[in-house]
Amino acid sequence: MKLTNYLAALVAAICMTGCNGHKADTGSSNESLYAGMTFADERMERGVKQAAALWREEDGDAETFQTFVRTHYAATEEERTALFESLSRMMERLNESADMLTVELLKPTQLTNAGDPTEVDWIMSGYNAQAHVTDDLFRNKVAFITILNFPFYSLEEKNTLGARWSRREWAESRLGDVFTSRIPAQQQAQMAEVCAAAENYIADYNICMDRLRTEDGRQLFPDGMTLLSHWNLRDELKVDYDAQEKQEMIYTVMQRIVRQEIPQEVINNDQVLWYPYSNAVEKKDGTKSPSEREADVRYQKILDIFHATQEMDAFCPNMPTGIIRNFEGDIEIPAAQVEALFTELIGSEQVVTVAAEIASRLGRDLRPYDIWYDGFKARSGMNEDALSAQTRQRFPTPIAYEKQIASMLTTLGFQKENAEDIARHIVVEPARGSGHAWPCVGRNEPARLRTRIAPEGMDYKGYNIAVHEMGHNVEEVISLYRMDHYMLRGIPNTGFTETSAFLFQARDLQLLGYGKQAMTRESVLDAFWGMYEIMGVSLVDMRMWQWLYAHPDANAAELREAVLTIAADVWNQYYAPILGEPGCVLLAIYSHMINSPMYLPNYPIGHIVQFQLEEALADKTQSEWATEYERWYRLGRLTPSQWIHQAVNGELSVQPILRKVASL
């Protein structure tokens, strides 16, 4: 996972980009400010009107505004170029300095080598280093200078006009995205605080698996096994296909978490025994009894973020909800289109066909947790203990992994000098949580690969996650350090960096010396089943937010019941006919719903793009693979539509994988 929870997004995007949208944030039009003015061209008219829409009484009267326009409008190409370069440099330095400060402040709560966090560290983890920057830049008029000279273009305009734009014009359009609203510092700081609290809650939500017991008192999991929810629970379930009893217990644990039935005292606690089926807890003295459940903390964290989002809504009148801002602003694909893509696949006939094959392989009817069936992967026939022995020997510490990044890139086809240059911009650090990629936002800082490594070294599951995060990091380095314009750094949306992570993760065995990754029947089925799973999870997340906006005064208990209903409804429509157990709430287990609101749709978007890119790579040599990969991620932050067109001359669609599965 790329770290794009709202805390990181505030540092890298929200504080500087405001509320990007389908049209500029006009508020009141303030037409009187420019009454009687003549415009030299359409660009000037657009810039003047957009600047006027955000001009407030304290900024000055109409005469002040018109004097400002005459003074600061860059009328010649030379003036415009100089201003563009100056603003781009300023944006990079502001983003970079705030990000570097945030990285330092978060180290105690995010890294295991930074000492035990103190209460002050937890407090500062919610500090937003850029909370006042937007206010300051409007106050000193730099924001208005930007708007005036580099006005905002809607998503529709970017997708139509952008087909003819030069790279410089695309970069100017992204500069126009920076100031489209005036969200006060108080609201930005509040968002940072509640998101940090949610992140910290999730990062420390561990289940001590060796303390779980069957109803007859048996221990199924080895001593010392502690798994973070939900990531590690899911990954352990995937590897337990030779021990269905373990899978059933994990499935029960997941349902207890989602239903908020889990006893408070078993979370991150190895001092008691827990019987998940009866939900009883056994104390050290041997007494066994029902225990007080965790209060609705899980759902209160969601509500806290929702209410902070609502506080921002008033300052984005043309994108008045977090849902619109997330999909039309950040993802740049409307929510209805995203949902249509997902339901087209999960409601397809191909699901029935693939499920039948899984059931045949397992020799039994499918169970709900078979949504995570992992048997199509190349590693499924390999001994994971043997793989873990190999990864532990090769990667005993984070620094050991860091030192081998360059050689792993050459294995994938990158030229040695190029691989070494990319690798020197990536550092590997020990994470407290499941691991993530922290991007570089300025060219004086590295991309950070945070991974969880046990004292005995990196096991295979950890290695697989680390390769995923490395895929993020390589994209982050290329799309910043190799970019022609700073304002085009990055990718169209987070789903496209997930694509990069998936491309790398699919080649984890190749990096261990097991041969080149190729598109096979098994890999196609694996990609399809992965989409089937994550699209349902994403629909639950999306519909939860729709419910929140329809019920803004709900409390945590009401939200809990709503999420359970939503999860069951999605399950009953698309999953129960395949996996059984009507009313199952398993789709609501993902921790992203708590600490990374509306992040989940990025994963299936990433998978869709990945499959389209993999098709384009199918006949490429290793060096051609690396060349194409770098070309794609040097396209920068175009819209998703324009990026896909320039990358593979196509459009975002699930039809390629549906056709491929149907042909198998």
C-alpha positions as CSV (number, residue, x, y, z in Angstrom):
1,M,0.0,0.0,0.0
2,K,1.2,3.4,-0.9
3,L,0.8,5.6,2.2
4,T,-2.0,7.8,1.0
5,N,-4.1,8.0,4.2
6,Y,-5.5,11.5,4.7
7,L,-2.5,12.5,6.8
8,A,-0.1,11.9,3.9
9,A,-2.6,13.3,1.4
10,L,-2.8,16.5,3.4
11,V,0.9,16.9,3.3
12,A,1.3,16.0,-0.3
13,A,-1.9,17.2,-1.8
14,I,-4.9,18.6,0.1
15,C,-3.0,21.4,1.7
16,M,-1.6,22.5,-1.6
17,T,-4.3,21.4,-4.0
18,G,-7.5,22.2,-2.2
19,C,-10.6,20.6,-3.7
20,N,-9.9,19.7,-7.3
21,G,-13.0,19.2,-9.3
22,H,-15.1,19.2,-12.4
23,K,-15.2,23.0,-12.4
24,A,-13.6,25.7,-10.5
25,D,-14.7,26.5,-7.0
26,T,-16.7,29.7,-7.6
27,G,-18.5,30.3,-4.3
28,S,-20.2,33.6,-5.1
29,S,-19.1,34.7,-8.5
30,N,-18.0,38.2,-7.4
31,E,-18.7,39.6,-10.8
32,S,-18.6,43.1,-9.5
33,L,-14.9,42.8,-9.0
34,Y,-14.1,42.6,-12.7
35,A,-17.1,44.7,-14.0
36,G,-15.9,46.8,-16.9
37,M,-12.7,44.9,-17.5
38,T,-11.7,43.8,-21.0
39,F,-9.9,40.5,-21.5
40,A,-7.0,40.0,-23.8
41,D,-7.9,36.3,-24.4
42,E,-9.9,33.4,-23.1
43,R,-7.2,32.4,-20.7
44,M,-7.2,35.8,-19.1
45,E,-11.0,35.8,-18.8
46,R,-10.9,32.4,-17.2
47,G,-8.2,33.3,-14.8
48,V,-9.8,36.6,-13.8
49,K,-13.2,35.0,-13.1
50,Q,-11.7,32.1,-11.1
51,A,-9.6,34.5,-9.0
52,A,-12.6,36.7,-8.4
53,A,-14.6,33.7,-7.2
54,L,-12.1,33.1,-4.3
55,W,-11.4,36.8,-3.5
56,R,-12.8,37.8,-0.1
57,E,-13.6,41.2,1.4
58,E,-10.4,41.2,3.4
59,D,-8.4,40.8,0.2
60,G,-9.5,44.2,-1.1
61,D,-12.1,46.0,-3.0
62,A,-12.8,46.0,-6.8
63,E,-10.2,48.6,-7.5
64,T,-7.6,46.6,-5.6
65,F,-8.6,43.5,-7.5
66,Q,-8.4,45.1,-10.9
67,T,-5.0,46.7,-10.0
68,F,-3.8,43.3,-8.9
69,V,-4.9,41.8,-12.3
70,R,-3.1,44.5,-14.3
71,T,0.0,44.2,-12.2
72,H,0.3,40.4,-12.1
73,Y,-1.0,39.0,-15.4
74,A,1.8,37.6,-17.4
75,A,1.0,38.9,-20.8
76,T,4.0,37.7,-22.8
77,E,5.3,34.2,-23.3
78,E,8.6,35.1,-21.6
79,E,6.8,36.4,-18.5
80,R,4.6,33.4,-18.4
81,T,7.5,31.0,-18.7
82,A,9.4,32.7,-15.9
83,L,6.4,32.7,-13.7
84,F,5.6,29.0,-14.4
85,E,9.2,28.0,-13.5
86,S,9.2,30.1,-10.3
87,L,5.9,28.7,-9.1
88,S,6.9,25.2,-9.9
89,R,10.1,25.6,-7.9
90,M,8.1,27.1,-5.0
91,M,5.6,24.2,-5.0
92,E,8.4,21.7,-4.9
93,R,10.2,23.4,-2.0
94,L,7.0,23.8,0.0
95,N,5.9,20.2,-0.5
96,E,9.4,18.8,0.1
97,S,10.1,20.8,3.3
98,A,6.8,19.9,4.9
99,D,7.1,16.3,3.9
100,M,10.6,16.0,5.4
101,L,9.4,17.5,8.6
102,T,6.4,15.1,8.7
103,V,8.7,12.1,8.1
104,E,10.8,13.1,11.1
105,L,7.9,13.7,13.4
106,L,6.2,10.4,12.5
107,K,9.3,8.2,12.9
108,P,8.6,7.2,16.6
109,T,5.0,6.1,15.8
110,Q,5.8,4.5,12.4
111,L,9.2,2.9,12.7
112,T,10.5,0.3,15.2
113,N,14.1,1.7,15.2
114,A,13.1,5.1,16.5
115,G,12.5,4.1,20.1
116,D,9.2,3.7,22.0
117,P,6.8,6.5,21.2
118,T,6.0,8.9,24.0
119,E,2.6,10.6,24.5
120,V,4.1,13.7,22.8
121,D,5.1,11.6,19.8
122,W,1.5,10.3,19.5
123,I,0.2,13.9,19.7
124,M,2.7,15.2,17.1
125,S,1.8,12.3,14.8
126,G,-1.4,14.3,14.1
127,Y,0.5,17.6,13.4
128,N,0.0,19.0,9.9
129,A,3.1,20.9,8.8
130,Q,1.3,22.5,5.9
131,A,-2.0,23.4,7.6
132,H,-1.4,27.2,7.3
133,V,0.4,27.2,3.9
134,T,-2.8,27.7,1.8
135,D,-4.0,30.5,4.1
136,D,-0.6,32.2,3.8
137,L,-0.4,31.9,0.0
138,F,-3.9,33.4,-0.4
139,R,-3.0,36.2,2.1
140,N,0.2,37.2,0.2
141,K,-1.6,36.8,-3.1
142,V,0.7,34.1,-4.6
143,A,-2.4,31.8,-4.8
144,F,-4.2,34.5,-6.8
145,I,-1.2,35.0,-9.1
146,T,-1.3,31.3,-9.8
147,I,-5.0,31.2,-10.5
148,L,-4.9,34.3,-12.7
149,N,-2.2,33.0,-15.0
150,F,-2.8,29.3,-14.8
151,P,-6.5,28.8,-14.5
152,F,-8.3,25.5,-13.7
153,Y,-9.6,23.2,-16.4
154,S,-12.4,20.7,-15.7
155,L,-11.9,16.9,-16.0
156,E,-14.0,16.9,-19.1
157,E,-11.8,19.7,-20.6
158,K,-8.6,17.8,-19.7
159,N,-9.9,14.7,-21.4
160,T,-10.9,16.5,-24.6
161,L,-8.5,19.5,-24.9
162,G,-5.7,17.4,-23.3
163,A,-5.4,15.2,-26.3
164,R,-3.8,18.1,-28.2
165,W,-1.8,19.6,-25.3
166,S,2.0,19.7,-25.1
167,R,3.8,18.4,-22.0
168,R,4.2,22.1,-20.9
169,E,0.5,22.7,-21.3
170,W,-0.3,19.6,-19.3
171,A,2.0,20.9,-16.5
172,E,0.3,24.3,-16.6
173,S,-3.1,22.6,-16.2
174,R,-1.8,20.8,-13.1
175,L,-0.6,24.1,-11.7
176,G,-4.1,25.3,-12.3
177,D,-5.3,22.5,-10.0
178,V,-3.4,23.8,-7.0
179,F,-5.7,26.5,-5.7
180,T,-9.3,25.8,-6.4
181,S,-10.6,26.4,-2.9
182,R,-9.7,28.1,0.4
183,I,-9.9,25.5,3.1
184,P,-8.9,27.2,6.4
185,A,-6.0,25.9,8.4
186,Q,-8.2,24.8,11.3
187,Q,-10.1,22.3,9.1
188,Q,-6.9,21.0,7.6
189,A,-5.3,20.5,11.0
190,Q,-8.5,18.8,12.3
191,M,-8.4,16.3,9.4
192,A,-4.7,15.5,10.1
193,E,-5.4,14.8,13.7
194,V,-8.3,12.4,13.2
195,C,-6.6,10.6,10.4
196,A,-3.4,10.2,12.5
197,A,-5.6,8.8,15.4
198,A,-7.1,6.3,13.0
199,E,-3.7,5.3,11.6
200,N,-2.3,4.8,15.1
201,Y,-5.3,2.7,16.1
202,I,-4.9,0.4,13.1
203,A,-1.1,0.2,13.3
204,D,-1.4,-1.4,16.8
205,Y,-4.4,-3.7,16.1
206,N,-2.7,-7.1,16.6
207,I,-4.2,-10.5,17.3
208,C,-2.0,-12.9,19.3
209,M,-2.8,-16.1,17.3
210,D,-0.9,-18.4,19.7
211,R,-3.5,-17.4,22.4
212,L,-6.5,-18.5,20.3
213,R,-8.1,-21.8,21.3
214,T,-10.7,-24.1,19.8
215,E,-13.7,-24.9,22.0
216,D,-12.0,-28.1,23.1
217,G,-8.9,-26.1,24.1
218,R,-6.5,-26.8,21.3
219,Q,-3.9,-24.3,20.0
220,L,-3.8,-24.2,16.2
221,F,-1.1,-21.5,15.6
222,P,2.5,-21.5,16.6
223,D,3.9,-19.8,19.7
224,G,4.8,-16.1,19.1
225,M,2.6,-15.6,16.1
226,T,1.1,-12.1,16.2
227,L,-0.9,-10.9,13.2
228,L,-2.0,-7.4,12.3
229,S,-5.6,-6.9,11.2
230,H,-6.5,-7.2,8.5
231,W,-3.5,-7.7,6.3
232,N,-1.6,-10.4,8.2
233,L,-4.9,-12.3,9.1
234,R,-5.7,-12.4,5.4
235,D,-2.3,-13.5,4.3
236,E,-2.2,-16.3,6.9
237,L,-5.5,-17.5,5.8
238,K,-4.2,-17.7,2.2
239,V,-1.4,-20.0,3.2
240,D,-3.5,-22.3,5.3
241,Y,-5.2,-24.3,2.5
242,D,-3.7,-27.5,4.0
243,A,-5.3,-26.6,7.4
244,Q,-8.9,-25.6,6.9
245,E,-9.5,-25.6,10.6
246,K,-7.1,-22.6,10.9
247,Q,-9.0,-20.8,8.1
248,E,-12.3,-21.3,9.8
249,M,-10.8,-19.8,13.0
250,I,-9.4,-16.8,11.2
251,Y,-12.7,-16.3,9.4
252,T,-14.5,-16.3,12.8
253,V,-11.9,-13.8,14.2
254,M,-12.5,-11.5,11.2
255,Q,-16.3,-11.5,11.7
256,R,-15.9,-10.7,15.4
257,I,-13.8,-7.7,14.4
258,V,-16.2,-6.4,11.8
259,R,-19.2,-6.9,14.1
260,Q,-17.3,-5.2,16.9
261,E,-17.9,-8.3,19.0
262,I,-14.2,-8.9,19.7
263,P,-13.3,-8.7,23.4
264,Q,-11.4,-5.6,24.2
265,E,-8.8,-7.4,26.2
266,V,-7.7,-9.8,23.5
267,I,-6.5,-7.0,21.1
268,N,-2.7,-6.8,21.2
269,N,-2.7,-8.8,24.4
270,D,-0.8,-12.1,24.9
271,Q,-1.8,-12.5,28.6
272,V,-5.2,-14.1,28.1
273,L,-6.6,-17.0,26.0
274,W,-9.5,-16.4,23.5
275,Y,-12.0,-18.9,22.3
276,P,-13.3,-17.1,19.1
277,Y,-16.3,-19.4,18.5
278,S,-17.9,-18.9,21.9
279,N,-16.1,-15.5,22.3
280,A,-15.1,-16.5,25.8
281,V,-11.9,-15.2,27.4
282,E,-9.8,-17.3,29.8
283,K,-7.7,-15.4,32.4
284,K,-4.4,-16.5,33.9
285,D,-6.2,-18.0,36.9
286,G,-8.0,-20.4,34.5
287,T,-11.4,-18.8,34.8
288,K,-13.3,-18.6,31.5
289,S,-16.2,-16.2,30.9
290,P,-17.7,-13.8,28.4
291,S,-15.7,-10.6,28.2
292,E,-16.6,-7.0,27.5
293,R,-16.5,-6.3,23.8
294,E,-14.4,-3.5,22.3
295,A,-16.5,-0.4,22.2
296,D,-17.4,0.8,18.7
297,V,-14.0,2.3,18.3
298,R,-13.7,1.0,14.7
299,Y,-16.7,2.9,13.6
300,Q,-16.1,6.0,15.7
301,K,-12.8,6.4,13.9
302,I,-14.7,6.4,10.6
303,L,-17.2,8.9,11.9
304,D,-14.4,11.2,13.1
305,I,-12.9,11.3,9.6
306,F,-16.3,11.8,8.1
307,H,-17.1,14.8,10.3
308,A,-13.7,16.3,9.5
309,T,-14.5,15.8,5.8
310,Q,-17.9,17.5,6.3
311,E,-16.1,20.5,7.8
312,M,-14.2,20.9,4.5
313,D,-17.4,20.5,2.4
314,A,-18.5,24.1,3.0
315,F,-15.3,25.4,1.3
316,C,-15.8,23.4,-1.9
317,P,-19.3,24.4,-3.1
318,N,-18.8,22.9,-6.6
319,M,-17.5,19.6,-5.2
320,P,-19.6,19.6,-2.0
321,T,-18.8,16.1,-0.7
322,G,-15.8,14.1,0.1
323,I,-17.2,11.5,-2.4
324,I,-17.1,13.9,-5.3
325,R,-13.7,15.2,-4.4
326,N,-12.3,11.7,-4.1
327,F,-13.6,10.4,-7.4
328,E,-13.9,13.4,-9.7
329,G,-11.1,15.3,-8.1
330,D,-8.4,12.9,-6.9
331,I,-9.1,9.7,-8.8
332,E,-10.5,11.7,-11.8
333,I,-13.1,9.0,-12.6
334,P,-16.7,9.6,-11.5
335,A,-17.9,7.3,-8.8
336,A,-20.7,6.0,-11.0
337,Q,-18.3,5.0,-13.6
338,V,-16.0,3.2,-11.1
339,E,-19.0,1.3,-9.7
340,A,-20.1,0.3,-13.2
341,L,-16.7,-1.1,-13.9
342,F,-16.7,-3.1,-10.7
343,T,-20.2,-4.5,-11.0
344,E,-19.6,-5.4,-14.7
345,L,-16.9,-7.8,-13.6
346,I,-18.2,-9.2,-10.3
347,G,-21.6,-9.8,-11.9
348,S,-20.2,-11.6,-15.0
349,E,-20.6,-15.2,-16.1
350,Q,-16.9,-15.6,-15.8
351,V,-17.1,-15.5,-12.0
352,V,-19.2,-18.7,-12.0
353,T,-16.8,-20.5,-14.3
354,V,-13.7,-19.6,-12.3
355,A,-15.4,-20.4,-9.0
356,A,-16.3,-23.8,-10.3
357,E,-12.6,-24.5,-11.1
358,I,-11.6,-23.4,-7.7
359,A,-14.2,-25.7,-6.1
360,S,-12.9,-28.6,-8.3
361,R,-9.3,-28.0,-7.2
362,L,-10.3,-27.9,-3.5
363,G,-12.6,-30.8,-3.8
364,R,-15.3,-29.1,-1.7
365,D,-18.0,-26.4,-1.8
366,L,-16.5,-22.9,-1.6
367,R,-16.5,-21.1,1.7
368,P,-16.6,-17.3,2.2
369,Y,-12.9,-17.0,2.8
370,D,-12.2,-18.6,-0.5
371,I,-12.6,-15.1,-1.8
372,W,-8.8,-15.0,-1.0
373,Y,-8.0,-18.3,-2.8
374,D,-4.4,-18.1,-3.7
375,G,-3.9,-21.3,-5.6
376,F,-3.5,-19.8,-9.1
377,K,-0.2,-18.1,-8.2
378,A,3.0,-19.6,-9.3
379,R,4.1,-20.0,-5.7
380,S,1.0,-22.0,-4.7
381,G,2.7,-25.3,-5.4
382,M,5.8,-24.3,-3.6
383,N,6.7,-24.8,0.1
384,E,6.3,-21.5,1.8
385,D,8.6,-22.5,4.7
386,A,11.4,-23.2,2.1
387,L,10.7,-19.8,0.5
388,S,10.8,-18.1,3.9
389,A,14.1,-19.8,4.7
390,Q,15.5,-18.3,1.5
391,T,14.2,-14.8,2.1
392,R,15.3,-14.8,5.8
393,Q,18.8,-15.7,4.7
394,R,18.9,-13.1,1.9
395,F,17.1,-10.3,3.8
396,P,17.9,-10.5,7.5
397,T,17.5,-6.7,8.0
398,P,16.0,-3.7,6.2
399,I,19.4,-2.5,5.1
400,A,20.1,-6.0,3.5
401,Y,17.0,-5.5,1.4
402,E,18.0,-2.0,0.5
403,K,21.4,-3.1,-0.7
404,Q,19.9,-5.6,-3.1
405,I,17.3,-3.3,-4.8
406,A,19.6,-2.4,-7.7
407,S,20.4,-6.1,-8.5
408,M,16.7,-6.9,-8.3
409,L,16.0,-4.2,-10.8
410,T,18.6,-5.5,-13.2
411,T,16.9,-8.9,-12.9
412,L,13.8,-7.2,-14.2
413,G,15.6,-5.8,-17.2
414,F,16.8,-2.4,-16.1
415,Q,20.3,-1.5,-17.3
416,K,22.8,-1.6,-14.4
417,E,23.6,2.1,-14.3
418,N,19.9,3.0,-14.5
419,A,19.0,0.4,-11.8
420,E,21.7,1.8,-9.5
421,D,20.5,5.4,-10.0
422,I,16.9,4.4,-9.1
423,A,18.0,2.4,-6.1
424,R,20.0,5.2,-4.6
425,H,16.8,7.2,-4.2
426,I,15.1,4.4,-2.1
427,V,15.7,3.8,1.6
428,V,14.3,0.8,3.5
429,E,13.0,1.2,7.1
430,P,11.5,-1.1,9.7
431,A,7.7,-0.4,10.0
432,R,5.6,-0.8,13.1
433,G,2.5,-1.6,11.0
434,S,2.2,-3.9,8.0
435,G,4.4,-1.7,5.8
436,H,3.8,1.0,3.3
437,A,5.6,3.1,0.7
438,W,6.1,6.7,1.6
439,P,6.7,8.8,-1.5
440,C,9.3,11.4,-2.3
441,V,7.6,14.7,-3.2
442,G,10.8,16.7,-3.8
443,R,14.1,15.9,-5.5
444,N,16.1,16.3,-2.4
445,E,14.5,13.3,-0.6
446,P,14.3,9.6,-1.1
447,A,11.3,7.3,-1.5
448,R,10.8,5.2,1.7
449,L,10.0,1.5,1.7
450,R,8.6,0.7,5.2
451,T,8.5,-3.1,5.9
452,R,8.0,-5.3,8.9
453,I,10.9,-7.7,9.5
454,A,11.0,-10.2,12.4
455,P,14.2,-10.6,14.4
456,E,15.0,-13.8,12.5
457,G,14.7,-12.1,9.1
458,M,12.1,-11.4,6.4
459,D,9.7,-14.3,5.9
460,Y,8.2,-14.9,2.5
461,K,4.9,-13.1,3.2
462,G,6.9,-10.0,4.4
463,Y,9.1,-10.3,1.3
464,N,6.1,-10.4,-1.0
465,I,4.7,-7.2,0.6
466,A,8.1,-5.6,0.4
467,V,8.3,-6.2,-3.3
468,H,4.9,-4.7,-3.7
469,E,6.1,-1.6,-1.8
470,M,9.2,-1.5,-3.9
471,G,7.0,-1.3,-7.0
472,H,5.5,1.9,-5.5
473,N,9.0,3.3,-4.8
474,V,10.3,2.7,-8.3
475,E,7.3,4.5,-9.7
476,E,7.8,7.3,-7.2
477,V,11.4,7.8,-8.2
478,I,10.9,7.6,-11.9
479,S,7.7,9.8,-11.9
480,L,9.6,12.5,-9.9
481,Y,13.3,12.4,-10.8
482,R,12.8,11.5,-14.4
483,M,9.9,14.0,-15.0
484,D,10.3,16.9,-17.4
485,H,8.1,19.2,-15.4
486,Y,7.7,19.1,-11.6
487,M,4.0,19.8,-11.8
488,L,3.5,16.6,-13.8
489,R,5.2,14.4,-11.2
490,G,3.4,11.3,-10.1
491,I,0.6,9.4,-11.7
492,P,-3.0,9.9,-12.7
493,N,-4.4,8.5,-9.4
494,T,-3.3,6.2,-6.7
495,G,-4.6,3.2,-8.6
496,F,-1.9,3.7,-11.1
497,T,0.9,3.4,-8.5
498,E,-0.9,0.3,-7.3
499,T,-0.5,-1.0,-10.8
500,S,3.2,-0.5,-10.5
501,A,3.2,-2.3,-7.2
502,F,1.2,-5.2,-8.6
503,L,3.6,-5.5,-11.6
504,F,6.5,-5.9,-9.2
505,Q,4.7,-8.1,-6.8
506,A,3.7,-10.5,-9.6
507,R,7.5,-11.0,-10.2
508,D,8.6,-11.7,-6.7
509,L,9.6,-15.3,-7.5
510,Q,11.5,-14.1,-10.5
511,L,13.5,-11.8,-8.2
512,L,14.4,-14.9,-6.1
513,G,15.7,-16.7,-9.2
514,Y,12.7,-18.8,-10.3
515,G,12.5,-17.6,-13.9
516,K,10.7,-14.9,-15.9
517,Q,7.1,-14.0,-15.1
518,A,4.8,-14.6,-18.1
519,M,1.1,-14.2,-18.7
520,T,-0.2,-17.8,-18.4
521,R,-3.6,-19.3,-17.9
522,E,-2.9,-19.4,-14.1
523,S,-1.9,-15.8,-13.9
524,V,-5.0,-14.6,-15.8
525,L,-7.2,-16.6,-13.4
526,D,-5.3,-15.2,-10.4
527,A,-5.7,-11.6,-11.7
528,F,-9.4,-12.2,-12.3
529,W,-10.1,-13.7,-8.9
530,G,-8.2,-10.9,-7.2
531,M,-10.3,-8.3,-8.9
532,Y,-13.5,-10.2,-7.9
533,E,-12.4,-10.0,-4.3
534,I,-11.3,-6.4,-4.0
535,M,-14.1,-4.9,-6.1
536,G,-16.7,-6.2,-3.6
537,V,-14.6,-4.8,-0.7
538,S,-14.4,-1.4,-2.5
539,L,-18.2,-1.3,-3.2
540,V,-18.8,-1.7,0.6
541,D,-16.4,1.2,1.3
542,M,-18.1,3.4,-1.4
543,R,-21.6,2.6,-0.2
544,M,-20.7,3.2,3.4
545,W,-19.7,6.8,2.5
546,Q,-22.9,7.3,0.5
547,W,-24.8,6.2,3.7
548,L,-22.8,8.6,5.9
549,Y,-23.7,11.5,3.7
550,A,-27.4,10.4,3.8
551,H,-27.2,10.0,7.6
552,P,-24.8,12.7,8.8
553,D,-26.0,12.6,12.4
554,A,-25.5,8.9,12.9
555,N,-23.6,7.6,15.9
556,A,-21.0,4.8,15.9
557,A,-23.5,2.1,16.8
558,E,-25.8,3.1,13.9
559,L,-22.9,3.2,11.5
560,R,-21.8,-0.2,12.6
561,E,-25.3,-1.6,11.9
562,A,-25.3,0.2,8.5
563,V,-21.9,-1.2,7.5
564,L,-23.0,-4.7,8.4
565,T,-26.1,-4.3,6.3
566,I,-24.2,-2.9,3.4
567,A,-21.6,-5.6,3.5
568,A,-24.3,-8.3,3.7
569,D,-26.3,-6.7,0.8
570,V,-23.2,-6.7,-1.5
571,W,-22.4,-10.2,-0.4
572,N,-25.9,-11.5,-1.0
573,Q,-26.1,-10.0,-4.5
574,Y,-22.6,-10.9,-5.9
575,Y,-20.9,-13.4,-3.6
576,A,-23.4,-15.6,-1.7
577,P,-24.5,-17.4,-5.0
578,I,-20.8,-18.3,-5.4
579,L,-19.3,-18.6,-1.9
580,G,-22.4,-19.3,0.2
581,E,-23.4,-18.1,3.6
582,P,-26.0,-15.3,2.9
583,G,-25.6,-12.3,5.2
584,C,-21.8,-12.7,5.5
585,V,-20.1,-9.4,6.5
586,L,-16.5,-10.4,5.5
587,L,-16.2,-7.7,2.9
588,A,-16.0,-5.1,5.7
589,I,-12.8,-6.4,7.3
590,Y,-10.3,-4.2,5.4
591,S,-8.5,-1.8,7.7
592,H,-8.4,0.8,4.9
593,M,-12.0,1.6,5.6
594,I,-10.9,2.9,9.0
595,N,-7.6,4.8,8.3
596,S,-7.7,5.4,4.5
597,P,-11.2,6.4,3.6
598,M,-12.2,5.7,0.0
599,Y,-8.7,4.4,-0.8
600,L,-9.9,0.8,-1.6
601,P,-11.3,1.6,-5.1
602,N,-7.7,2.4,-6.1
603,Y,-6.8,-1.3,-5.8
604,P,-9.2,-2.7,-8.4
605,I,-8.5,0.3,-10.7
606,G,-4.8,-0.7,-10.3
607,H,-5.6,-4.3,-11.2
608,I,-7.6,-3.3,-14.2
609,V,-4.7,-1.1,-15.5
610,Q,-2.2,-3.8,-14.6
611,F,-3.9,-6.4,-16.8
612,Q,-4.0,-4.0,-19.7
613,L,-0.3,-3.3,-19.3
614,E,0.5,-7.0,-18.9
615,E,-1.2,-7.7,-22.2
616,A,1.0,-5.1,-23.8
617,L,4.1,-6.6,-22.2
618,A,3.3,-10.3,-23.0
619,D,5.7,-10.6,-26.0
620,K,8.4,-8.2,-24.6
621,T,11.9,-9.2,-23.6
622,Q,13.2,-8.3,-20.1
623,S,15.0,-5.2,-21.3
624,E,11.9,-4.2,-23.4
625,W,9.8,-4.7,-20.3
626,A,11.9,-2.2,-18.3
627,T,12.0,0.3,-21.2
628,E,8.2,0.2,-21.5
629,Y,7.7,0.4,-17.8
630,E,9.8,3.5,-17.6
631,R,8.1,5.1,-20.6
632,W,4.7,4.6,-18.9
633,Y,5.7,6.1,-15.6
634,R,7.4,9.1,-17.2
635,L,4.0,10.1,-18.7
636,G,3.3,11.7,-15.4
637,R,0.0,13.0,-14.0
638,L,-2.2,13.0,-17.0
639,T,-5.9,12.1,-16.5
640,P,-6.5,8.3,-16.3
641,S,-8.1,8.4,-19.7
642,Q,-5.2,10.2,-21.4
643,W,-2.6,8.1,-19.6
644,I,-4.1,4.8,-20.7
645,H,-4.5,6.1,-24.3
646,Q,-0.8,7.2,-24.5
647,A,0.4,4.0,-22.7
648,V,-1.4,1.3,-24.6
649,N,-3.7,3.1,-27.0
650,G,-6.8,2.0,-25.1
651,E,-9.3,3.0,-22.5
652,L,-9.9,1.8,-18.9
653,S,-12.1,-1.3,-19.2
654,V,-12.7,-4.7,-17.6
655,Q,-13.5,-6.1,-21.1
656,P,-9.9,-7.2,-21.8
657,I,-9.7,-9.6,-18.8
658,L,-13.3,-10.8,-19.3
659,R,-12.5,-11.7,-22.9
660,K,-9.3,-13.4,-21.8
661,V,-11.0,-15.5,-19.1
662,A,-13.8,-16.5,-21.5
663,S,-11.2,-17.7,-24.0
664,L,-9.4,-20.0,-21.6
